[in-house]
Amino acid sequence: MKLEKCCYCGDMTDMPFQCNYCKDFFCPEHRLPEEHRCVKLTLIRARKFGERRVIRDGGTGKKSFLRRFFGR
């Protein structure tokens, strides 16, 4: 077994976890990207949100359900 130092808290761990995003090693407590405040995760999420833009123009000329229902 190889001892690794957690990049977040500095504790030595005999079972290190490597982050899929930043590729650093972490202890079991900080293994998740959210737990060690992974910088790469926020960049990847920002990129994905940019690709999936939500278009809220009301459709193709039809009134929305609420407008049809309430008659406005």
N, CA, C, O and CB atoms as a CASP TS submission, in Angstrom:
PFRMAT TS
TARGET T0000
AUTHOR 0000-0000-0000
METHOD Language model
MODEL 1
PARENT N/A
ATOM      1  N   MET     1       0.836  -1.192   0.000  1.00  0.00           N
ATOM      2  CA  MET     1       0.000   0.000   0.000  1.00  0.00           C
ATOM      3  C   MET     1       0.870   1.241   0.000  1.00  0.00           C
ATOM      4  O   MET     1       1.934   1.280   0.619  1.00  0.00           O
ATOM      5  CB  MET     1      -0.945   0.006   1.209  1.00  0.00           C
ATOM      6  N   LYS     2       0.404   2.232  -0.693  1.00  0.00           N
ATOM      7  CA  LYS     2       1.139   3.488  -0.800  1.00  0.00           C
ATOM      8  C   LYS     2       0.424   4.555   0.033  1.00  0.00           C
ATOM      9  O   LYS     2      -0.777   4.773  -0.131  1.00  0.00           O
ATOM     10  CB  LYS     2       1.266   3.937  -2.293  1.00  0.00           C
ATOM     11  N   LEU     3       1.153   5.208   0.913  1.00  0.00           N
ATOM     12  CA  LEU     3       0.582   6.290   1.699  1.00  0.00           C
ATOM     13  C   LEU     3       0.581   7.563   0.868  1.00  0.00           C
ATOM     14  O   LEU     3       1.586   7.910   0.248  1.00  0.00           O
ATOM     15  CB  LEU     3       1.365   6.494   3.018  1.00  0.00           C
ATOM     16  N   GLU     4      -0.531   8.245   0.859  1.00  0.00           N
ATOM     17  CA  GLU     4      -0.665   9.516   0.148  1.00  0.00           C
ATOM     18  C   GLU     4      -1.149  10.576   1.113  1.00  0.00           C
ATOM     19  O   GLU     4      -1.833  10.279   2.092  1.00  0.00           O
ATOM     20  CB  GLU     4      -1.633   9.389  -1.053  1.00  0.00           C
ATOM     21  N   LYS     5      -0.796  11.792   0.832  1.00  0.00           N
ATOM     22  CA  LYS     5      -1.224  12.921   1.636  1.00  0.00           C
ATOM     23  C   LYS     5      -2.442  13.548   0.965  1.00  0.00           C
ATOM     24  O   LYS     5      -2.427  13.815  -0.237  1.00  0.00           O
ATOM     25  CB  LYS     5      -0.073  13.961   1.810  1.00  0.00           C
ATOM     26  N   CYS     6      -3.495  13.781   1.743  1.00  0.00           N
ATOM     27  CA  CYS     6      -4.707  14.416   1.227  1.00  0.00           C
ATOM     28  C   CYS     6      -4.366  15.853   0.816  1.00  0.00           C
ATOM     29  O   CYS     6      -3.795  16.606   1.605  1.00  0.00           O
ATOM     30  CB  CYS     6      -5.862  14.393   2.297  1.00  0.00           C
ATOM     31  N   CYS     7      -4.706  16.221  -0.387  1.00  0.00           N
ATOM     32  CA  CYS     7      -4.404  17.564  -0.893  1.00  0.00           C
ATOM     33  C   CYS     7      -5.275  18.637  -0.260  1.00  0.00           C
ATOM     34  O   CYS     7      -4.989  19.827  -0.401  1.00  0.00           O
ATOM     35  CB  CYS     7      -4.573  17.600  -2.393  1.00  0.00           C
ATOM     36  N   TYR     8      -6.321  18.240   0.428  1.00  0.00           N
ATOM     37  CA  TYR     8      -7.206  19.221   1.057  1.00  0.00           C
ATOM     38  C   TYR     8      -6.857  19.453   2.522  1.00  0.00           C
ATOM     39  O   TYR     8      -6.651  20.590   2.945  1.00  0.00           O
ATOM     40  CB  TYR     8      -8.650  18.770   0.942  1.00  0.00           C
ATOM     41  N   CYS     9      -6.792  18.363   3.298  1.00  0.00           N
ATOM     42  CA  CYS     9      -6.554  18.522   4.740  1.00  0.00           C
ATOM     43  C   CYS     9      -5.129  18.178   5.155  1.00  0.00           C
ATOM     44  O   CYS     9      -4.707  18.545   6.251  1.00  0.00           O
ATOM     45  CB  CYS     9      -7.516  17.660   5.514  1.00  0.00           C
ATOM     46  N   GLY    10      -4.383  17.486   4.309  1.00  0.00           N
ATOM     47  CA  GLY    10      -3.001  17.152   4.618  1.00  0.00           C
ATOM     48  C   GLY    10      -2.821  15.874   5.413  1.00  0.00           C
ATOM     49  O   GLY    10      -1.686  15.521   5.733  1.00  0.00           O
ATOM     50  N   ASP    11      -3.887  15.167   5.747  1.00  0.00           N
ATOM     51  CA  ASP    11      -3.778  13.907   6.487  1.00  0.00           C
ATOM     52  C   ASP    11      -3.206  12.819   5.583  1.00  0.00           C
ATOM     53  O   ASP    11      -3.486  12.772   4.385  1.00  0.00           O
ATOM     54  CB  ASP    11      -5.157  13.476   7.045  1.00  0.00           C
ATOM     55  N   MET    12      -2.400  11.946   6.183  1.00  0.00           N
ATOM     56  CA  MET    12      -1.868  10.798   5.453  1.00  0.00           C
ATOM     57  C   MET    12      -2.938   9.711   5.427  1.00  0.00           C
ATOM     58  O   MET    12      -3.572   9.438   6.446  1.00  0.00           O
ATOM     59  CB  MET    12      -0.542  10.270   6.105  1.00  0.00           C
ATOM     60  N   THR    13      -3.139   9.101   4.284  1.00  0.00           N
ATOM     61  CA  THR    13      -4.136   8.046   4.153  1.00  0.00           C
ATOM     62  C   THR    13      -3.549   6.886   3.376  1.00  0.00           C
ATOM     63  O   THR    13      -2.806   7.077   2.414  1.00  0.00           O
ATOM     64  CB  THR    13      -5.409   8.569   3.463  1.00  0.00           C
ATOM     65  N   ASP    14      -3.896   5.663   3.811  1.00  0.00           N
ATOM     66  CA  ASP    14      -3.413   4.474   3.112  1.00  0.00           C
ATOM     67  C   ASP    14      -4.349   4.053   1.984  1.00  0.00           C
ATOM     68  O   ASP    14      -4.031   3.149   1.211  1.00  0.00           O
ATOM     69  CB  ASP    14      -3.242   3.327   4.093  1.00  0.00           C
ATOM     70  N   MET    15      -5.502   4.711   1.891  1.00  0.00           N
ATOM     71  CA  MET    15      -6.447   4.428   0.817  1.00  0.00           C
ATOM     72  C   MET    15      -6.830   5.741   0.130  1.00  0.00           C
ATOM     73  O   MET    15      -7.931   6.249   0.341  1.00  0.00           O
ATOM     74  CB  MET    15      -7.711   3.696   1.364  1.00  0.00           C
ATOM     75  N   PRO    16      -5.936   6.290  -0.686  1.00  0.00           N
ATOM     76  CA  PRO    16      -6.225   7.586  -1.314  1.00  0.00           C
ATOM     77  C   PRO    16      -7.208   7.446  -2.475  1.00  0.00           C
ATOM     78  O   PRO    16      -7.242   6.435  -3.176  1.00  0.00           O
ATOM     79  CB  PRO    16      -4.929   8.234  -1.809  1.00  0.00           C
ATOM     80  N   PHE    17      -7.989   8.477  -2.646  1.00  0.00           N
ATOM     81  CA  PHE    17      -8.928   8.550  -3.766  1.00  0.00           C
ATOM     82  C   PHE    17      -8.439   9.640  -4.705  1.00  0.00           C
ATOM     83  O   PHE    17      -8.087  10.735  -4.264  1.00  0.00           O
ATOM     84  CB  PHE    17     -10.398   8.835  -3.278  1.00  0.00           C
ATOM     85  N   GLN    18      -8.416   9.342  -5.992  1.00  0.00           N
ATOM     86  CA  GLN    18      -8.002  10.340  -6.976  1.00  0.00           C
ATOM     87  C   GLN    18      -9.242  10.973  -7.594  1.00  0.00           C
ATOM     88  O   GLN    18     -10.145  10.276  -8.058  1.00  0.00           O
ATOM     89  CB  GLN    18      -7.100   9.705  -8.073  1.00  0.00           C
ATOM     90  N   CYS    19      -9.273  12.294  -7.595  1.00  0.00           N
ATOM     91  CA  CYS    19     -10.399  13.025  -8.163  1.00  0.00           C
ATOM     92  C   CYS    19     -10.401  12.865  -9.678  1.00  0.00           C
ATOM     93  O   CYS    19      -9.353  12.966 -10.315  1.00  0.00           O
ATOM     94  CB  CYS    19     -10.341  14.519  -7.772  1.00  0.00           C
ATOM     95  N   ASN    20     -11.560  12.620 -10.250  1.00  0.00           N
ATOM     96  CA  ASN    20     -11.673  12.474 -11.705  1.00  0.00           C
ATOM     97  C   ASN    20     -11.478  13.795 -12.441  1.00  0.00           C
ATOM     98  O   ASN    20     -11.170  13.800 -13.633  1.00  0.00           O
ATOM     99  CB  ASN    20     -13.025  11.890 -12.062  1.00  0.00           C
ATOM    100  N   TYR    21     -11.653  14.906 -11.746  1.00  0.00           N
ATOM    101  CA  TYR    21     -11.571  16.210 -12.391  1.00  0.00           C
ATOM    102  C   TYR    21     -10.182  16.833 -12.271  1.00  0.00           C
ATOM    103  O   TYR    21      -9.563  17.166 -13.281  1.00  0.00           O
ATOM    104  CB  TYR    21     -12.601  17.142 -11.796  1.00  0.00           C
ATOM    105  N   CYS    22      -9.684  16.993 -11.033  1.00  0.00           N
ATOM    106  CA  CYS    22      -8.397  17.671 -10.837  1.00  0.00           C
ATOM    107  C   CYS    22      -7.225  16.696 -10.746  1.00  0.00           C
ATOM    108  O   CYS    22      -6.075  17.131 -10.787  1.00  0.00           O
ATOM    109  CB  CYS    22      -8.447  18.517  -9.581  1.00  0.00           C
ATOM    110  N   LYS    23      -7.477  15.399 -10.624  1.00  0.00           N
ATOM    111  CA  LYS    23      -6.471  14.338 -10.575  1.00  0.00           C
ATOM    112  C   LYS    23      -5.605  14.358  -9.320  1.00  0.00           C
ATOM    113  O   LYS    23      -4.576  13.683  -9.289  1.00  0.00           O
ATOM    114  CB  LYS    23      -5.590  14.436 -11.772  1.00  0.00           C
ATOM    115  N   ASP    24      -5.984  15.107  -8.283  1.00  0.00           N
ATOM    116  CA  ASP    24      -5.257  15.110  -7.018  1.00  0.00           C
ATOM    117  C   ASP    24      -5.766  13.965  -6.139  1.00  0.00           C
ATOM    118  O   ASP    24      -6.828  13.399  -6.400  1.00  0.00           O
ATOM    119  CB  ASP    24      -5.414  16.478  -6.291  1.00  0.00           C
ATOM    120  N   PHE    25      -4.996  13.627  -5.093  1.00  0.00           N
ATOM    121  CA  PHE    25      -5.361  12.550  -4.184  1.00  0.00           C
ATOM    122  C   PHE    25      -5.963  13.121  -2.906  1.00  0.00           C
ATOM    123  O   PHE    25      -5.533  14.162  -2.409  1.00  0.00           O
ATOM    124  CB  PHE    25      -4.140  11.677  -3.860  1.00  0.00           C
ATOM    125  N   PHE    26      -6.986  12.405  -2.374  1.00  0.00           N
ATOM    126  CA  PHE    26      -7.702  12.872  -1.200  1.00  0.00           C
ATOM    127  C   PHE    26      -8.012  11.708  -0.268  1.00  0.00           C
ATOM    128  O   PHE    26      -8.050  10.550  -0.683  1.00  0.00           O
ATOM    129  CB  PHE    26      -8.991  13.591  -1.607  1.00  0.00           C
ATOM    130  N   CYS    27      -8.234  12.045   1.006  1.00  0.00           N
ATOM    131  CA  CYS    27      -8.644  11.056   2.000  1.00  0.00           C
ATOM    132  C   CYS    27     -10.116  10.707   1.748  1.00  0.00           C
ATOM    133  O   CYS    27     -10.793  11.394   0.983  1.00  0.00           O
ATOM    134  CB  CYS    27      -8.429  11.597   3.464  1.00  0.00           C
ATOM    135  N   PRO    28     -10.614   9.640   2.389  1.00  0.00           N
ATOM    136  CA  PRO    28     -12.025   9.259   2.188  1.00  0.00           C
ATOM    137  C   PRO    28     -13.016  10.368   2.523  1.00  0.00           C
ATOM    138  O   PRO    28     -14.085  10.442   1.916  1.00  0.00           O
ATOM    139  CB  PRO    28     -12.345   8.052   3.025  1.00  0.00           C
ATOM    140  N   GLU    29     -12.681  11.222   3.471  1.00  0.00           N
ATOM    141  CA  GLU    29     -13.594  12.296   3.866  1.00  0.00           C
ATOM    142  C   GLU    29     -13.723  13.376   2.782  1.00  0.00           C
ATOM    143  O   GLU    29     -14.779  13.993   2.642  1.00  0.00           O
ATOM    144  CB  GLU    29     -13.117  12.929   5.171  1.00  0.00           C
ATOM    145  N   HIS    30     -12.658  13.599   2.025  1.00  0.00           N
ATOM    146  CA  HIS    30     -12.656  14.659   1.012  1.00  0.00           C
ATOM    147  C   HIS    30     -12.579  14.112  -0.414  1.00  0.00           C
ATOM    148  O   HIS    30     -12.129  14.815  -1.319  1.00  0.00           O
ATOM    149  CB  HIS    30     -11.492  15.601   1.255  1.00  0.00           C
ATOM    150  N   ARG    31     -13.007  12.881  -0.622  1.00  0.00           N
ATOM    151  CA  ARG    31     -12.880  12.249  -1.934  1.00  0.00           C
ATOM    152  C   ARG    31     -13.817  12.831  -2.986  1.00  0.00           C
ATOM    153  O   ARG    31     -13.484  12.834  -4.171  1.00  0.00           O
ATOM    154  CB  ARG    31     -13.135  10.781  -1.809  1.00  0.00           C
ATOM    155  N   LEU    32     -14.983  13.325  -2.573  1.00  0.00           N
ATOM    156  CA  LEU    32     -15.937  13.877  -3.533  1.00  0.00           C
ATOM    157  C   LEU    32     -15.525  15.291  -3.948  1.00  0.00           C
ATOM    158  O   LEU    32     -15.009  16.046  -3.124  1.00  0.00           O
ATOM    159  CB  LEU    32     -17.360  13.887  -2.935  1.00  0.00           C
ATOM    160  N   PRO    33     -15.743  15.653  -5.200  1.00  0.00           N
ATOM    161  CA  PRO    33     -15.363  16.999  -5.668  1.00  0.00           C
ATOM    162  C   PRO    33     -16.005  18.118  -4.859  1.00  0.00           C
ATOM    163  O   PRO    33     -15.393  19.167  -4.657  1.00  0.00           O
ATOM    164  CB  PRO    33     -15.739  17.163  -7.123  1.00  0.00           C
ATOM    165  N   GLU    34     -17.222  17.907  -4.398  1.00  0.00           N
ATOM    166  CA  GLU    34     -17.903  18.922  -3.599  1.00  0.00           C
ATOM    167  C   GLU    34     -17.252  19.087  -2.228  1.00  0.00           C
ATOM    168  O   GLU    34     -17.292  20.172  -1.649  1.00  0.00           O
ATOM    169  CB  GLU    34     -19.376  18.564  -3.435  1.00  0.00           C
ATOM    170  N   GLU    35     -16.653  18.011  -1.707  1.00  0.00           N
ATOM    171  CA  GLU    35     -16.050  18.042  -0.382  1.00  0.00           C
ATOM    172  C   GLU    35     -14.691  18.741  -0.363  1.00  0.00           C
ATOM    173  O   GLU    35     -14.311  19.325   0.652  1.00  0.00           O
ATOM    174  CB  GLU    35     -15.903  16.639   0.139  1.00  0.00           C
ATOM    175  N   HIS    36     -13.956  18.687  -1.478  1.00  0.00           N
ATOM    176  CA  HIS    36     -12.662  19.373  -1.504  1.00  0.00           C
ATOM    177  C   HIS    36     -12.684  20.624  -2.380  1.00  0.00           C
ATOM    178  O   HIS    36     -11.637  21.142  -2.769  1.00  0.00           O
ATOM    179  CB  HIS    36     -11.584  18.426  -1.998  1.00  0.00           C
ATOM    180  N   ARG    37     -13.878  21.095  -2.681  1.00  0.00           N
ATOM    181  CA  ARG    37     -14.076  22.328  -3.454  1.00  0.00           C
ATOM    182  C   ARG    37     -13.242  22.322  -4.735  1.00  0.00           C
ATOM    183  O   ARG    37     -12.425  23.211  -4.975  1.00  0.00           O
ATOM    184  CB  ARG    37     -13.716  23.556  -2.602  1.00  0.00           C
ATOM    185  N   CYS    38     -13.468  21.314  -5.529  1.00  0.00           N
ATOM    186  CA  CYS    38     -12.708  21.105  -6.760  1.00  0.00           C
ATOM    187  C   CYS    38     -12.943  22.258  -7.736  1.00  0.00           C
ATOM    188  O   CYS    38     -14.080  22.571  -8.090  1.00  0.00           O
ATOM    189  CB  CYS    38     -13.095  19.762  -7.414  1.00  0.00           C
ATOM    190  N   VAL    39     -11.859  22.873  -8.154  1.00  0.00           N
ATOM    191  CA  VAL    39     -11.943  23.999  -9.093  1.00  0.00           C
ATOM    192  C   VAL    39     -12.369  23.516 -10.469  1.00  0.00           C
ATOM    193  O   VAL    39     -13.126  24.200 -11.158  1.00  0.00           O
ATOM    194  CB  VAL    39     -10.593  24.735  -9.184  1.00  0.00           C
ATOM    195  N   LYS    40     -11.899  22.361 -10.874  1.00  0.00           N
ATOM    196  CA  LYS    40     -12.242  21.830 -12.199  1.00  0.00           C
ATOM    197  C   LYS    40     -13.734  21.519 -12.301  1.00  0.00           C
ATOM    198  O   LYS    40     -14.318  21.657 -13.375  1.00  0.00           O
ATOM    199  CB  LYS    40     -11.420  20.565 -12.498  1.00  0.00           C
ATOM    200  N   LEU    41     -14.348  21.106 -11.215  1.00  0.00           N
ATOM    201  CA  LEU    41     -15.768  20.779 -11.241  1.00  0.00           C
ATOM    202  C   LEU    41     -16.605  22.005 -11.573  1.00  0.00           C
ATOM    203  O   LEU    41     -17.542  21.919 -12.366  1.00  0.00           O
ATOM    204  CB  LEU    41     -16.204  20.193  -9.901  1.00  0.00           C
ATOM    205  N   THR    42     -16.278  23.138 -10.979  1.00  0.00           N
ATOM    206  CA  THR    42     -17.047  24.349 -11.271  1.00  0.00           C
ATOM    207  C   THR    42     -16.851  24.778 -12.722  1.00  0.00           C
ATOM    208  O   THR    42     -17.783  25.288 -13.344  1.00  0.00           O
ATOM    209  CB  THR    42     -16.639  25.489 -10.322  1.00  0.00           C
ATOM    210  N   LEU    43     -15.658  24.581 -13.266  1.00  0.00           N
ATOM    211  CA  LEU    43     -15.424  24.919 -14.674  1.00  0.00           C
ATOM    212  C   LEU    43     -16.215  24.007 -15.600  1.00  0.00           C
ATOM    213  O   LEU    43     -16.779  24.465 -16.594  1.00  0.00           O
ATOM    214  CB  LEU    43     -13.932  24.829 -15.004  1.00  0.00           C
ATOM    215  N   ILE    44     -16.257  22.722 -15.279  1.00  0.00           N
ATOM    216  CA  ILE    44     -16.991  21.771 -16.111  1.00  0.00           C
ATOM    217  C   ILE    44     -18.492  22.045 -16.033  1.00  0.00           C
ATOM    218  O   ILE    44     -19.181  21.991 -17.051  1.00  0.00           O
ATOM    219  CB  ILE    44     -16.686  20.322 -15.676  1.00  0.00           C
ATOM    220  N   ARG    45     -19.005  22.338 -14.835  1.00  0.00           N
ATOM    221  CA  ARG    45     -20.429  22.658 -14.711  1.00  0.00           C
ATOM    222  C   ARG    45     -20.781  23.915 -15.478  1.00  0.00           C
ATOM    223  O   ARG    45     -21.832  23.972 -16.116  1.00  0.00           O
ATOM    224  CB  ARG    45     -20.814  22.821 -13.249  1.00  0.00           C
ATOM    225  N   ALA    46     -19.926  24.926 -15.430  1.00  0.00           N
ATOM    226  CA  ALA    46     -20.188  26.165 -16.159  1.00  0.00           C
ATOM    227  C   ALA    46     -20.217  25.900 -17.655  1.00  0.00           C
ATOM    228  O   ALA    46     -21.046  26.462 -18.371  1.00  0.00           O
ATOM    229  CB  ALA    46     -19.128  27.228 -15.826  1.00  0.00           C
ATOM    230  N   ARG    47     -19.331  25.060 -18.124  1.00  0.00           N
ATOM    231  CA  ARG    47     -19.289  24.727 -19.551  1.00  0.00           C
ATOM    232  C   ARG    47     -20.544  23.979 -19.960  1.00  0.00           C
ATOM    233  O   ARG    47     -21.107  24.257 -21.019  1.00  0.00           O
ATOM    234  CB  ARG    47     -18.043  23.889 -19.879  1.00  0.00           C
ATOM    235  N   LYS    48     -21.000  23.024 -19.135  1.00  0.00           N
ATOM    236  CA  LYS    48     -22.198  22.254 -19.471  1.00  0.00           C
ATOM    237  C   LYS    48     -23.454  23.103 -19.435  1.00  0.00           C
ATOM    238  O   LYS    48     -24.337  22.931 -20.276  1.00  0.00           O
ATOM    239  CB  LYS    48     -22.350  21.086 -18.525  1.00  0.00           C
ATOM    240  N   PHE    49     -23.553  24.018 -18.478  1.00  0.00           N
ATOM    241  CA  PHE    49     -24.720  24.899 -18.440  1.00  0.00           C
ATOM    242  C   PHE    49     -24.742  25.796 -19.665  1.00  0.00           C
ATOM    243  O   PHE    49     -25.817  26.130 -20.164  1.00  0.00           O
ATOM    244  CB  PHE    49     -24.721  25.747 -17.158  1.00  0.00           C
ATOM    245  N   GLY    50     -23.583  26.190 -20.154  1.00  0.00           N
ATOM    246  CA  GLY    50     -23.515  27.025 -21.344  1.00  0.00           C
ATOM    247  C   GLY    50     -24.000  26.297 -22.581  1.00  0.00           C
ATOM    248  O   GLY    50     -24.566  26.916 -23.482  1.00  0.00           O
ATOM    249  N   GLU    51     -23.784  24.971 -22.640  1.00  0.00           N
ATOM    250  CA  GLU    51     -24.211  24.184 -23.793  1.00  0.00           C
ATOM    251  C   GLU    51     -25.714  23.940 -23.793  1.00  0.00           C
ATOM    252  O   GLU    51     -26.318  23.810 -24.857  1.00  0.00           O
ATOM    253  CB  GLU    51     -23.477  22.859 -23.820  1.00  0.00           C
ATOM    254  N   ARG    52     -26.318  23.876 -22.624  1.00  0.00           N
ATOM    255  CA  ARG    52     -27.747  23.572 -22.526  1.00  0.00           C
ATOM    256  C   ARG    52     -28.524  24.834 -22.190  1.00  0.00           C
ATOM    257  O   ARG    52     -29.023  24.986 -21.075  1.00  0.00           O
ATOM    258  CB  ARG    52     -28.008  22.483 -21.463  1.00  0.00           C
ATOM    259  N   ARG    53     -28.620  25.698 -23.115  1.00  0.00           N
ATOM    260  CA  ARG    53     -29.369  26.928 -22.876  1.00  0.00           C
ATOM    261  C   ARG    53     -30.863  26.629 -22.944  1.00  0.00           C
ATOM    262  O   ARG    53     -31.327  25.918 -23.836  1.00  0.00           O
ATOM    263  CB  ARG    53     -28.980  28.026 -23.903  1.00  0.00           C
ATOM    264  N   VAL    54     -31.583  27.166 -22.018  1.00  0.00           N
ATOM    265  CA  VAL    54     -33.029  26.970 -21.975  1.00  0.00           C
ATOM    266  C   VAL    54     -33.677  28.128 -22.714  1.00  0.00           C
ATOM    267  O   VAL    54     -33.450  29.295 -22.393  1.00  0.00           O
ATOM    268  CB  VAL    54     -33.554  26.873 -20.502  1.00  0.00           C
ATOM    269  N   ILE    55     -34.488  27.786 -23.710  1.00  0.00           N
ATOM    270  CA  ILE    55     -35.172  28.813 -24.487  1.00  0.00           C
ATOM    271  C   ILE    55     -36.576  28.967 -23.917  1.00  0.00           C
ATOM    272  O   ILE    55     -37.357  28.016 -23.901  1.00  0.00           O
ATOM    273  CB  ILE    55     -35.213  28.450 -26.017  1.00  0.00           C
ATOM    274  N   ARG    56     -36.884  30.148 -23.458  1.00  0.00           N
ATOM    275  CA  ARG    56     -38.192  30.409 -22.845  1.00  0.00           C
ATOM    276  C   ARG    56     -38.952  31.451 -23.664  1.00  0.00           C
ATOM    277  O   ARG    56     -39.353  32.494 -23.147  1.00  0.00           O
ATOM    278  CB  ARG    56     -38.028  30.889 -21.375  1.00  0.00           C
ATOM    279  N   ASP    57     -39.139  31.157 -24.923  1.00  0.00           N
ATOM    280  CA  ASP    57     -39.839  32.121 -25.772  1.00  0.00           C
ATOM    281  C   ASP    57     -41.324  31.811 -25.901  1.00  0.00           C
ATOM    282  O   ASP    57     -42.033  32.506 -26.630  1.00  0.00           O
ATOM    283  CB  ASP    57     -39.207  32.154 -27.145  1.00  0.00           C
ATOM    284  N   GLY    58     -41.812  30.780 -25.207  1.00  0.00           N
ATOM    285  CA  GLY    58     -43.238  30.475 -25.242  1.00  0.00           C
ATOM    286  C   GLY    58     -43.628  29.507 -26.334  1.00  0.00           C
ATOM    287  O   GLY    58     -44.818  29.254 -26.521  1.00  0.00           O
ATOM    288  N   GLY    59     -42.698  28.969 -27.047  1.00  0.00           N
ATOM    289  CA  GLY    59     -43.030  27.981 -28.068  1.00  0.00           C
ATOM    290  C   GLY    59     -43.144  28.611 -29.451  1.00  0.00           C
ATOM    291  O   GLY    59     -42.544  29.651 -29.725  1.00  0.00           O
ATOM    292  N   THR    60     -43.919  27.968 -30.316  1.00  0.00           N
ATOM    293  CA  THR    60     -44.030  28.399 -31.712  1.00  0.00           C
ATOM    294  C   THR    60     -45.327  29.147 -31.943  1.00  0.00           C
ATOM    295  O   THR    60     -46.172  28.702 -32.720  1.00  0.00           O
ATOM    296  CB  THR    60     -43.943  27.197 -32.656  1.00  0.00           C
ATOM    297  N   GLY    61     -45.493  30.257 -31.291  1.00  0.00           N
ATOM    298  CA  GLY    61     -46.665  31.082 -31.514  1.00  0.00           C
ATOM    299  C   GLY    61     -47.897  30.663 -30.744  1.00  0.00           C
ATOM    300  O   GLY    61     -48.900  31.375 -30.778  1.00  0.00           O
ATOM    301  N   LYS    62     -47.865  29.545 -30.056  1.00  0.00           N
ATOM    302  CA  LYS    62     -49.012  29.101 -29.281  1.00  0.00           C
ATOM    303  C   LYS    62     -48.956  29.743 -27.901  1.00  0.00           C
ATOM    304  O   LYS    62     -47.878  30.027 -27.379  1.00  0.00           O
ATOM    305  CB  LYS    62     -49.047  27.553 -29.171  1.00  0.00           C
ATOM    306  N   LYS    63     -50.115  29.966 -27.325  1.00  0.00           N
ATOM    307  CA  LYS    63     -50.166  30.493 -25.966  1.00  0.00           C
ATOM    308  C   LYS    63     -49.727  29.409 -24.989  1.00  0.00           C
ATOM    309  O   LYS    63     -49.963  28.224 -25.222  1.00  0.00           O
ATOM    310  CB  LYS    63     -51.590  31.003 -25.619  1.00  0.00           C
ATOM    311  N   SER    64     -49.103  29.808 -23.924  1.00  0.00           N
ATOM    312  CA  SER    64     -48.677  28.838 -22.924  1.00  0.00           C
ATOM    313  C   SER    64     -49.896  28.234 -22.232  1.00  0.00           C
ATOM    314  O   SER    64     -51.008  28.750 -22.345  1.00  0.00           O
ATOM    315  CB  SER    64     -47.738  29.496 -21.892  1.00  0.00           C
ATOM    316  N   PHE    65     -49.676  27.162 -21.535  1.00  0.00           N
ATOM    317  CA  PHE    65     -50.763  26.461 -20.861  1.00  0.00           C
ATOM    318  C   PHE    65     -51.475  27.368 -19.868  1.00  0.00           C
ATOM    319  O   PHE    65     -52.705  27.409 -19.833  1.00  0.00           O
ATOM    320  CB  PHE    65     -50.234  25.222 -20.150  1.00  0.00           C
ATOM    321  N   LEU    66     -50.712  28.090 -19.067  1.00  0.00           N
ATOM    322  CA  LEU    66     -51.337  28.957 -18.068  1.00  0.00           C
ATOM    323  C   LEU    66     -52.115  30.088 -18.724  1.00  0.00           C
ATOM    324  O   LEU    66     -53.193  30.456 -18.259  1.00  0.00           O
ATOM    325  CB  LEU    66     -50.281  29.528 -17.128  1.00  0.00           C
ATOM    326  N   ARG    67     -51.577  30.634 -19.789  1.00  0.00           N
ATOM    327  CA  ARG    67     -52.301  31.712 -20.475  1.00  0.00           C
ATOM    328  C   ARG    67     -53.585  31.191 -21.110  1.00  0.00           C
ATOM    329  O   ARG    67     -54.610  31.872 -21.102  1.00  0.00           O
ATOM    330  CB  ARG    67     -51.410  32.360 -21.547  1.00  0.00           C
ATOM    331  N   ARG    68     -53.524  29.981 -21.660  1.00  0.00           N
ATOM    332  CA  ARG    68     -54.740  29.394 -22.226  1.00  0.00           C
ATOM    333  C   ARG    68     -55.753  29.089 -21.122  1.00  0.00           C
ATOM    334  O   ARG    68     -56.955  29.303 -21.284  1.00  0.00           O
ATOM    335  CB  ARG    68     -54.405  28.109 -23.016  1.00  0.00           C
ATOM    336  N   PHE    69     -55.249  28.592 -20.014  1.00  0.00           N
ATOM    337  CA  PHE    69     -56.130  28.186 -18.906  1.00  0.00           C
ATOM    338  C   PHE    69     -56.806  29.397 -18.274  1.00  0.00           C
ATOM    339  O   PHE    69     -58.008  29.375 -18.012  1.00  0.00           O
ATOM    340  CB  PHE    69     -55.334  27.413 -17.836  1.00  0.00           C
ATOM    341  N   PHE    70     -56.027  30.462 -18.029  1.00  0.00           N
ATOM    342  CA  PHE    70     -56.572  31.651 -17.377  1.00  0.00           C
ATOM    343  C   PHE    70     -57.105  32.681 -18.371  1.00  0.00           C
ATOM    344  O   PHE    70     -57.718  33.665 -17.958  1.00  0.00           O
ATOM    345  CB  PHE    70     -55.513  32.288 -16.513  1.00  0.00           C
ATOM    346  N   GLY    71     -56.891  32.482 -19.637  1.00  0.00           N
ATOM    347  CA  GLY    71     -57.419  33.372 -20.648  1.00  0.00           C
ATOM    348  C   GLY    71     -56.726  34.719 -20.721  1.00  0.00           C
ATOM    349  O   GLY    71     -57.356  35.709 -21.096  1.00  0.00           O
ATOM    350  N   ARG    72     -55.472  34.786 -20.381  1.00  0.00           N
ATOM    351  CA  ARG    72     -54.733  36.050 -20.456  1.00  0.00           C
ATOM    352  C   ARG    72     -53.777  36.053 -21.585  1.00  0.00           C
ATOM    353  O   ARG    72     -53.072  37.040 -21.794  1.00  0.00           O
ATOM    354  CB  ARG    72     -53.999  36.321 -19.186  1.00  0.00           C
TER
END
